[in-house]
Amino acid sequence: MECKIREWQIKDAENLALAINNKKVQDNLREGIPYPYTVEDAKVYITSMLSADKDVTYAFAITVDDKAIGSIGVFRCNNIHFRTAEMGYYIAESYWGKGIGTSAVKQTCRYIFENTDILRIFAEPFACNTASCRILEKAGFQCEGILRKNAIKNEVILDMKMYAMIKED
């Protein structure tokens, strides 16, 4: 199944709400995302991504047949890390296991490295999220280590993994 990344559009709000209004999806994301997640929540998110500083926030809809089925973003760090950025992503559960995550990560990294001065992109999935770890590995990221007891999600203390891709990789 082929996917493409593109800039968010307000018309994506309903599909975005469907994708993220799922506890299995949200259990692998950071806190702060409303649940249940409404179309209004999606509109607020899309509007904020469209109005964000274009040199700091690179946010894309992951699409199949131009239908938004997930989200991927790269967020520039600051201070001495200004040429480093963190990546985050998710995909609607009905699209899991189809290679879409790997494709979206590759497309996004290619865009960032070709169109910005960012040298390093990193991601920190929960260590127990083997599917996300595998996506990053298949996309060419290197595991740089385990961040032990680095997060608390759903009242559980979790390890995270540090993955990174360097522009020269």
Secondary structure, DSSP 4 states (H G I P E B T S, - for coil): ---EEE---GGGHHHHHHHHS-HHHHTTS-S---SSPPHHHHHHHHHHHHHS-TTTEEEEEEEETTEEEEEEEEEE--GGGTTEEEEEEEE-GGGTTSSHHHHHHHHHHHHHHHHS---EEEE--BTT-HHHHHHHHHTT-EEEEEEEEEEEETTEEEEEEEEEEETT-
